[in-house]
Amino acid sequence: MYKMTRRNVIATMTGSAVMLCPAILNAQSLDLDWGSLPDDTPVGEDMLITLPAGPGEVDVTALEPGEVAIVARPSDDPNFTATGGVHYVAIMRRTAAQVAFGADNDPAGAVQNAEYFVVNLVCSHRGKAIGLTGDPSRPFACLDRRGRHASDYDASGFGVAGASDGESLSFPSYSIAVGDTVVVALA
């Protein structure tokens, strides 16, 4: 299991490198030229936590409210073809306002812990990668910003603009243990 800390930016797991940069955690507002961004990998961070295919665990105890960690794992699932065969998952520690919003808006059975939101970073419209916006009310956005695409998602993963308006992001199979540490286990 990888334990995330702010001081430890590179650690090694059995058979894989695990990398994390504090820039991932800060989820600053993206002042981007959307036309120059790739639509197959998330943006809004400098590095990713990379895990091998299959089950894995990530200790996200160090996340502060409003911060996001992104996990990348190889996948042969056809749902991740548009992201280059990589399954990207966001683990967002919600702010108090996002927790309150989620109490009324989270999809039934999809969120195991109101404080930690775990979601696949793949657009429900065409399967393109989702980036982090830094906007607490719309923290996720599809990177395909052309014409009728441009989907934005709220803090419950619900589409509030663009082609995915009214649709939800998908959720990975996971479990979360919250105690002295916070560990997300991805199936």
C-alpha positions in Angstrom: 0.0 0.0 0.0 1.2 3.5 -0.8 1.0 6.1 2.0 0.7 9.6 0.6 2.6 12.3 2.3 3.4 15.9 1.2 7.1 15.4 1.7 7.3 12.1 -0.1 6.9 12.7 -3.8 8.2 9.4 -5.1 7.9 6.0 -3.5 8.3 2.5 -4.8 5.8 -0.3 -4.6 6.3 -3.9 -5.5 6.7 -3.9 -9.3 5.6 -0.3 -9.8 6.6 3.3 -9.2 4.2 5.4 -7.2 4.5 9.1 -7.8 2.8 12.1 -6.2 3.3 15.8 -6.4 1.7 18.3 -4.1 0.4 20.1 -7.2 -2.1 17.2 -7.6 -3.4 18.0 -4.2 -3.9 21.7 -4.7 -6.4 21.5 -7.6 -5.8 25.1 -8.5 -8.2 26.7 -11.0 -7.1 25.9 -14.5 -6.4 28.9 -16.7 -5.9 26.9 -19.8 -6.2 27.1 -23.5 -8.7 24.2 -23.8 -7.9 23.8 -27.5 -4.3 22.7 -26.8 -5.1 20.1 -24.1 -5.1 16.4 -24.8 -8.5 14.7 -24.3 -7.0 11.3 -23.3 -5.3 12.2 -19.9 -6.5 14.2 -17.0 -5.1 17.7 -16.4 -4.8 19.9 -13.3 -1.9 18.0 -11.8 1.8 17.5 -12.6 2.1 13.8 -11.5 -0.2 10.9 -10.9 -0.2 8.0 -8.4 0.5 5.1 -10.6 -0.6 1.6 -9.6 -0.3 -1.7 -11.4 -3.4 -3.3 -12.9 -5.6 -5.1 -10.5 -6.5 -4.3 -6.9 -4.5 -1.6 -5.1 -4.6 0.5 -2.0 -3.8 4.2 -1.5 -3.4 5.9 1.9 -4.9 9.4 1.4 -4.7 10.5 5.1 -2.7 13.6 4.1 -5.5 15.0 1.9 -6.8 18.3 3.2 -10.4 19.4 2.4 -10.7 20.5 -1.2 -7.6 18.5 -2.3 -7.6 15.7 -4.9 -5.4 12.7 -5.6 -5.5 10.9 -8.9 -4.8 7.3 -9.4 -3.8 5.8 -12.8 -3.9 2.1 -13.5 -3.6 0.2 -16.8 -6.9 -1.3 -18.0 -8.1 -3.4 -20.9 -11.7 -2.4 -20.2 -13.2 -0.9 -23.4 -14.6 2.0 -21.4 -11.1 3.4 -21.1 -10.1 3.2 -24.8 -10.3 7.0 -25.2 -8.0 7.5 -22.2 -5.3 5.3 -23.8 -6.2 2.2 -21.8 -5.6 3.9 -18.5 -8.2 3.9 -15.8 -8.0 7.3 -14.0 -9.7 7.6 -10.6 -10.0 10.8 -8.5 -10.1 10.7 -4.7 -11.4 14.1 -3.5 -11.6 15.1 0.1 -14.6 17.3 0.1 -14.9 20.7 1.8 -17.7 21.1 4.4 -19.9 22.8 1.7 -19.3 19.9 -0.7 -20.2 17.4 2.0 -23.5 19.3 2.7 -24.2 19.5 -1.1 -23.5 15.8 -1.4 -25.9 14.9 1.4 -28.7 16.1 -0.9 -27.2 15.1 -4.3 -25.0 12.1 -4.1 -26.1 9.1 -6.2 -27.6 6.4 -3.9 -25.1 3.7 -3.0 -22.2 5.3 -5.0 -20.5 7.3 -2.2 -19.3 5.2 0.7 -18.1 8.2 2.8 -19.5 11.7 2.5 -16.1 13.3 3.1 -14.2 11.3 0.5 -15.6 11.3 -3.1 -14.2 8.6 -5.3 -15.0 8.7 -9.0 -13.8 7.6 -12.5 -12.3 10.4 -14.5 -14.0 9.5 -17.8 -16.7 11.6 -19.4 -20.1 10.0 -19.6 -20.6 11.5 -23.1 -17.7 10.1 -25.2 -15.3 8.6 -22.7 -12.8 11.4 -22.8 -10.6 12.3 -19.9 -11.9 14.5 -17.1 -9.7 17.3 -15.7 -9.8 19.1 -12.4 -11.1 22.7 -12.6 -10.4 24.0 -9.1 -14.0 25.3 -8.9 -15.6 23.8 -5.8 -19.1 23.8 -7.3 -17.9 22.2 -10.6 -14.7 20.4 -9.8 -14.6 18.1 -12.8 -14.7 19.0 -16.6 -14.4 17.0 -19.7 -11.3 18.0 -21.7 -13.1 17.7 -25.0 -14.3 21.3 -25.1 -15.3 21.3 -28.8 -18.8 22.4 -29.9 -21.5 20.3 -28.2 -19.1 18.5 -25.8 -17.8 20.6 -22.9 -19.3 18.7 -20.0 -18.9 20.0 -16.5 -19.7 18.0 -13.3 -20.6 19.0 -9.8 -19.1 17.7 -6.5 -21.4 14.7 -6.7 -20.2 13.8 -10.2 -23.5 14.9 -11.8 -23.3 16.6 -15.2 -24.4 20.3 -14.9 -23.4 21.6 -18.4 -22.4 20.4 -21.8 -23.3 17.1 -23.5 -23.4 15.2 -20.2 -25.9 17.6 -18.6 -28.1 15.4 -16.5 -25.8 12.3 -16.5 -23.4 11.1 -13.8 -19.8 10.2 -13.9 -19.2 6.5 -13.2 -17.8 5.1 -10.0 -15.1 2.5 -9.5 -15.4 -0.6 -7.4 -13.8 0.5 -4.2 -13.9 0.4 -0.4 -12.8 3.1 2.0 -11.6 2.6 5.6 -11.6 5.8 7.7 -9.9 5.8 11.1 -6.5 6.9 12.2 -5.7 6.6 8.5 -7.8 6.9 5.4 -7.2 4.0 2.9 -9.0 3.6 -0.4 -8.9 0.1 -1.8 -9.6 -0.1 -5.5 -10.9 -3.5 -6.8 
